[in-house]
Amino acid sequence: MLLTRLKAESERKLAKQICKVVLDHFEKQYSKELGDSWNTVRDILTSPSCWQHAVLLNRFNYPFELEKDLHFRGYHTLFQGSLPYYPKSMKCYLGRIPDRMPSERHQIGSLKKYYLLNAASLLPVLALELQDGEKVLDLCAAPGGKSVALLQCAYPGYLHCNEYDSLRLRWLRQTLESFIPQSLVNEIKVSELDGREMGDAEPEMFDKVLVDAPCSNDRSWLFSSDSQKAACRISHRRKLPVLQIELLSNMVPVDMTDMARTCSRDFTFAPTGQECGLLVVPERGKAWGPMYVAKLKKSWTG
């Protein structure tokens, strides 16, 4: 009973913090795009107590005792071998109920044991199917979770992590230092370049590129405390598709229907009318996303 009252009180406090300007904008846009499912998505986005966090274990400082505890608490591994590409070295656990483990503090010279993330963030990493020795670019790399996930999958021959925003770049560097051994960090290039210019600067340099294109980050925007700043964000939001296209020029889509079929146990996908992309939407018990994932390959014609 006490836990129920505390949860209800927490929900009331959070409800007061929801930015009406952002929520009204989402109501207009997503009610059209998602139809009836928007009601469920809205309920999850506005109720942080329903949010879930996956636990990605760090193979460079493997937490065997924590893994035992996660099993005891009813956590299960993501996908459980259902994907054609799922490296044994990657271990990510999901809880059956909303739960958040405490984040580990950054300590110089000490590697963290796990990374907390939205499980949907691993879909583009796995879609990349990284193999040992390949040269890979993480184009918009901060805060660094996907770079860490890539290194759980394989040992690339060369990893270039780029972040154009200087503040986020510092966050990226700290993440790499927190999860990756120094001997391996020294083999990773970190840069602060405009991603739109990297294709000309390093043509045909990489085997694979991960692009977490600048996006709206809908979950955090809903809890903006500054209505004027929120209105500016909404205005900026309309420009993001242009930037995304500029980052992804000369590409052709790759069919992702197999991934959607094999991932349906852990994720909910909204129909998009496109075989090349997956739109992850949250629902109770599978509160991942919203996130759009697409797999593209370079077009060498035209």
C-alpha positions, 0 to 999 in steps of 0.5 A, a space after each residue: 500500500 505504501 509503495 502504491 501511494 509513493 508511486 501515485 505521488 511520484 506520478 503527480 509530481 511528474 505530471 506537473 512537469 510535463 510541458 503542455 506546448 510539447 505534448 500538444 504538438 505531439 498530439 497533433 502529429 502523432 495522432 495522425 501518424 500512429 492512429 489509435 496506438 498513439 493513446 498507448 504511446 502517449 500513456 507510456 511517454 508521460 509515465 516515467 514509472 513505466 519506462 524500462 532500462 535494458 542492462 548491457 554487460 561490459 565484456 571488458 569487465 564482466 560482472 558474473 555476480 551481477 549476471 546471477 542476480 539478474 537471472 534471480 530477479 527474472 531478467 532475460 537476455 535480449 532476443 535469446 538467439 532468435 537473430 541470425 546475427 547476435 554475437 555471444 560476446 554481447 549480453 543484454 538483459 531485460 526485466 519483465 517489469 519497469 525497473 532501473 538499476 542505479 547508474 555506476 559512477 565514472 571513476 578514472 582507471 576503473 571500468 564500469 560493469 554495465 550500461 543502461 539503455 533503451 533496448 531499441 538502441 541495440 537494433 541498429 547496432 545488430 543490423 550493422 552485423 559488425 565483424 572482426 577487422 572491419 573499419 567502422 564509423 559511428 558518425 553521431 556517436 555521443 553519448 557513446 552507448 552504441 560505440 560501446 555496444 559495437 565493441 561488445 559485438 566484435 573487434 573492429 580493425 578501426 573504429 572512428 567515433 565522431 561527434 560534432 557537438 563539443 559538449 556531447 564530445 566530452 560525454 562521449 570521451 568519458 563513456 569510452 574511458 568508462 567502458 573500454 580498456 585504455 589499450 583499446 581506447 588508444 586504437 579508437 579515433 575520436 573527432 569533432 567534425 561535421 558529419 555531412 563532410 566526412 564522406 568527402 574527407 574520407 571517401 571509401 574509408 569504412 566498411 560500415 557506418 552507424 548513423 544515430 542521426 540528430 533526432 527529436 528525443 521525444 521522451 526528454 522533450 516532454 519534460 522541458 521546464 521552459 515553454 519558450 525553449 520548448 517552442 524553439 525546439 519544436 521549430 528546430 525539430 522541423 529542420 531535422 529531416 533535411 539534416 538527416 537526408 544530408 547525412 544519408 545521401 546516395 543510399 538504397 534501402 535494405 529489407 528489414 522484415 526478417 528483423 521485425 519478425 524475429 524481434 517481435 517478442 521484445 519490441 512492438 513495431 508500428 506499420 510504416 509501409 516501408 520494408 526498409 525501416 522499423 518504427 519501434 513504439 512503446 507499450 506496457 511491458 515493452 516500453 522501448 522507443 519511440 525509435 526509427 531504424 533503417 538499414 541502407 547500403 551505398 549506391 554506386 550509381 549516379 
